[in-house]
Amino acid sequence: MFPPMEYYSTCGLSEENTILKFGEDNVEENVIGLHVMGPSAGEVFQGFAVALRCGLIKQQLDTPVRLHPVCAQVLTNLTITQRATDAMMVRGNS
């Protein structure tokens, strides 16, 4: 029997804790936390955890070789942060 599938995974700091630690004006390019909700979230995050350790920046998330269709591709399409009026929006997967 397979173990139950996880649907939420997190790595690094939340946006709120990032602002508390570094200040609102210092949250620009470096990615220091990612959170995802969806099937096999833990498996999706294995590569992103390594990328965070290596100093991932937002521009690198915007310009990958895209694998399609996969759950992780939504992390390469982020356009609005959690603190915007909408919780999160993504561009179309083109």
Secondary structure, 3 states (H helix, E strand, C coil): CCCCCCCEEEEECCHHHHHHHHCHHHCCCECCEEEEECCCHHHHHHHHHHHHHCCCEHHHHHCCCCCCCCHHHHHHCECCCCCCCCCCCECCCC
